[in-house]
Amino acid sequence: MNSSNRLPGISVFLPAHNEAPNLNRVVRGFLSVLPALADSHEVIVVDDGSTDDTPAVVARLQAADAHVRSVRHNVNQGYGAAVISGIRAATMPWVVLCDGDGQFDPNDLGRLVARADNSDAVIGRRARRADSLMRRINGRAWTVLMRLLFGVRTSDVDCGFKLLRKSMVNPEALRARGAMISTELVARLAGRGARIAEVDVAHLPRVAGEQSGATLGVIARAFREMFVLFGELREERRRASRGNSEPRRPPDR
């Protein structure tokens, strides 16, 4: 990658819940590619109340490399809460959300960075999902629903690999604490007029740990947050529309 594609600074944050077997590989993968992509960088592990050896793994990574930081939730708060904590903790002008389960290739970050010159957000698109048939069907149906309800144009709204200009994301405005955070991020970016691009990325089979995104509790929470977000964004659009339709006052003479 030529120097014109370098960014001034990238914060990669990894939401992780019981991902001890995967984190070493994922963190070291990003540490190996980031120097070629940014003048400054950091990798933040957001430990969302893990009960396995995740804290010990993160401590060893921090001891080995000063670019590694951590945020710890004492109890599991949900994927969205981990994403919000990661954005808050990030200190660089660009932030990268990447799931900590090892299903994304850190080498693909260069593909996202290459589109950053003309974008405020570069969203990964899993060309071939390494998931079960049912998860792929559910994911496609969810994306279609999100596109219909929120008008988002991305074709893989839940892809857990995103590059975002930090100035375009206000973590204090984010409400979702579960899986709806991906849709909320994209919807709020679109509402602010962000330039959004999509890039194909690899999706790798999970080699360790267990998936939790398809549990009944996670699904129920996502639907609750979907209705709340839909109502909130609709009200925001109504207020903006009323503000734009108010007659202008004549200038003072």
Long-range contacts (C-beta under 8 A, 24 or more apart in sequence): 1-36, 1-37, 1-110, 1-113, 1-114, 4-117, 5-37, 5-110, 5-113, 5-114, 5-116, 5-117, 6-36, 6-37, 6-38, 6-39, 6-113, 7-37, 7-38, 7-39, 7-93, 7-94, 7-113, 7-116, 8-38, 8-39, 8-40, 8-92, 8-93, 8-94, 9-38, 9-39, 9-40, 9-41, 9-91, 9-92, 9-93, 9-94, 10-34, 10-37, 10-38, 10-40, 10-41, 10-42, 10-92, 10-94, 10-95, 10-96, 10-113, 10-163, 11-41, 11-42, 11-43, 11-44, 11-86, 11-89, 11-90, 11-91, 11-92, 11-94, 11-95, 11-96, 11-166, 12-41, 12-42, 12-43, 12-44, 12-95, 12-96, 12-98, 12-109, 13-43, 13-44, 13-45, 13-46, 13-83, 13-86, 13-87, 13-89, 13-90, 13-95, 13-96, 13-97, 13-98, 14-43, 14-44, 14-45, 14-46, 14-86, 14-98, 14-99, 14-100, 15-46, 15-48, 15-79, 15-82, 15-83, 15-86, 15-97, 15-99, 15-100, 15-160, 16-45, 16-46, 16-47, 16-48, 16-50, 16-54, 16-82, 16-100, 16-101, 17-47, 17-48, 17-49, 17-50, 17-54, 17-76, 17-79, 17-82, 17-212, 18-50, 18-51, 18-52, 18-54, 18-209, 18-210, 19-50, 19-52, 19-54, 19-100, 19-101, 19-102, 19-209, 20-50, 20-52, 20-53, 20-54, 20-56, 20-57, 20-209, 21-207, 21-208, 21-209, 22-100, 22-101, 22-102, 22-207, 22-208, 22-209, 23-54, 23-57, 23-58, 23-61, 23-100, 24-57, 24-60, 24-61, 25-102, 26-98, 26-100, 26-101, 26-102, 26-106, 27-61, 27-68, 28-61, 29-105, 29-106, 29-107, 30-98, 30-106, 30-109, 31-65, 31-67, 31-68, 32-106, 33-106, 33-107, 33-109, 33-110, 34-67, 34-109, 36-110, 37-109, 37-110, 37-113, 38-92, 38-94, 38-113, 40-92, 41-67, 41-92, 42-67, 42-68, 42-69, 42-90, 42-91, 42-92, 43-67, 43-68, 43-69, 44-68, 44-69, 44-70, 44-71, 44-86, 44-89, 44-90, 45-69, 45-70, 45-71, 45-100, 46-70, 46-71, 46-73, 46-82, 46-83, 46-85, 46-86, 46-89, 46-100, 47-71, 47-72, 47-73, 48-73, 48-76, 48-77, 48-78, 48-79, 48-81, 48-82, 49-73, 49-74, 49-75, 49-76, 49-77, 50-76, 77-177, 78-177, 78-178, 78-221, 79-177, 79-178, 79-179, 79-181, 79-213, 79-218, 80-174, 80-176, 80-177, 80-178, 80-179, 80-180, 80-181, 80-184, 80-225, 81-177, 83-174, 83-181, 83-185, 84-171, 84-174, 84-177, 84-181, 87-166, 87-169, 87-171, 87-174, 88-171, 90-166, 92-166, 93-165, 93-166, 93-167, 94-163, 94-164, 94-165, 94-166, 95-163, 95-164, 95-166, 95-169, 96-161, 96-162, 96-163, 96-164, 97-160, 97-161, 97-162, 97-164, 97-185, 98-160, 98-161, 99-160, 99-161, 101-206, 101-209, 101-211, 102-204, 102-206, 102-207, 102-208, 103-130, 103-160, 103-203, 103-204, 103-205, 103-206, 104-160, 104-161, 104-201, 104-202, 104-203, 104-204, 105-201, 105-202, 105-204, 108-161, 108-199, 108-201, 108-202, 109-163, 111-199, 111-200, 111-201, 112-161, 112-162, 112-163, 112-199, 112-201, 113-163, 114-199, 115-197, 115-199, 116-163, 116-165, 118-195, 118-197, 119-165, 119-195, 119-196, 119-197, 120-164, 120-165, 120-168, 120-189, 120-194, 120-195, 120-196, 121-162, 121-163, 121-164, 121-165, 121-168, 121-186, 121-189, 121-194, 121-195, 121-196, 121-197, 122-162, 122-163, 122-196, 122-197, 122-198, 122-199, 123-154, 123-156, 123-157, 123-159, 123-162, 123-186, 123-196, 123-197, 123-198, 123-199, 124-156, 124-159, 124-160, 124-161, 124-162, 124-198, 124-199, 124-200, 124-201, 125-154, 125-155, 125-156, 125-159, 125-198, 125-199, 125-200, 125-201, 126-156, 126-159, 126-200, 126-201, 126-202, 126-203, 127-200, 127-201, 127-202, 127-203, 128-202, 128-203, 129-203, 130-203, 130-204, 130-205, 130-206, 131-203, 134-214, 135-211, 135-214, 138-214, 146-183, 149-226, 149-230, 150-183, 150-186, 150-187, 150-229, 150-230, 150-233, 151-187, 151-190, 152-183, 152-186, 152-187, 152-190, 153-190, 153-196, 154-186, 154-196, 154-198, 155-198, 156-198, 157-182, 157-183, 157-186, 158-182, 158-183, 159-201, 161-201, 164-189, 165-194, 168-192, 168-194, 175-225, 175-228, 175-229, 175-232, 176-225, 176-229, 177-221, 177-225, 178-218, 178-221, 178-222, 178-225, 179-213, 179-218, 179-219, 179-221, 179-222, 179-225, 180-221, 180-222, 180-225, 180-226, 180-229, 183-226, 183-229, 184-225, 184-229, 187-229, 187-233, 188-233, 191-233, 191-236, 191-237
